[in-house]
Amino acid sequence: MDKSEKIFVAGHHGLVGSALVRRLEQEGFHNLPKRDRSQLDLADERAVHNFFGEEKPAIVIVAAARVGGIKANNDYPVEFLLDNLRIQNSVIYAAHKAGVRKLLFMGSSCIYPKFAPQPIPETALLNGPLEPTNEAYAIAKIAGIKLCQAFSREYGANFISVMPTNLYGPNDNFDLETSHVLAALLRKAHEAKSRKARELVVWGSGKPRREFLHVTDLASACLFLLEKYDSPEIINIGWGEDISIRELAELICDVVGFDGELVWDATKPDGTPRKLLDTTKLRALGWQPTIPLRQGVAQTYDWFLKNVAG
């Protein structure tokens, strides 16, 4: 990519978008138009078309989305479906109309069936029922993938779709009502330590296994794929190994310094039993992650202490 090319990162304030902007700037890309939500509502089709007409970006990364953990997804399926459809439809269509050179759509590992083969290959898409607790979000993301593939097939657009695993890092959401598991556990462990509590209650059984990727590694992979990958077929981005939620909770407590007891609330849902992505396709292209989980959790906790804990 030419360092002078104009790149629009939709959702630049979020966990993923902010990591992408940091990485692009580190690599010498500075032509990055930014609009806050107050300046540009990405769900407003007319406003998005006007923005693209004015700015004419060469490359677009669709990192904007309504996201949340298992509770938020389960409680607000209408909002997760409608908001994400509106955002991605507006941005992808405007990108096509403006003639962008390349678009990267950020999918999610949630798109895969609940009982997909492990590790999950890209071919598992639409081969079984989804996990009910995040079905609305998954369907919106699948629609985005299919829209990108349709533009590729019908118009020859270079629109690619990446499927990241569970992400964490700076600018994560630490709100216990809407956060994902790693950020939620980190905050709970910190607050339990601060209260000098004897126990920490964790949702579910602790048995499900999850894979986690630091968002800095995701940003690295996305820039790599913008350079090296031009297929409309989806491609996974992951660490390559998973860990049980119990092991994750123990690791986080160790990093935070909480030495109380873990108590498991089996009345709360576990979600998908296991979710590990097959990253053979990406590794064959020559990319691999660099930030181990313990190191990444320690870095994230440090960021949390400086920016959230107060």
Secondary structure, DSSP 8 states (H G I E B T S, - for coil): --TTS-EEEETTTSHHHHHHHHHHHHTT--------TTT--TT-HHHHHHHHHHH--SEEEE-------HHHHHH-HHHHHHHHHHHHHHHHHHHHHHT-SEEEEE--GGGS-TT--SSB-GGGTTSS---GGGHHHHHHHHHHHHHHHHHHHHH---EEEEEE-EEESTT----TTT--HHHHHHHHHHHHHHTT-SEEEEES-S--EE-EEEHHHHHHHHHHHHHH---SS-EEE--S--EEHHHHHHHHHHHHT--SEEEEETTS---SSEE-B--HHHHHHT------HHHHHHHHHHHHHHHT--
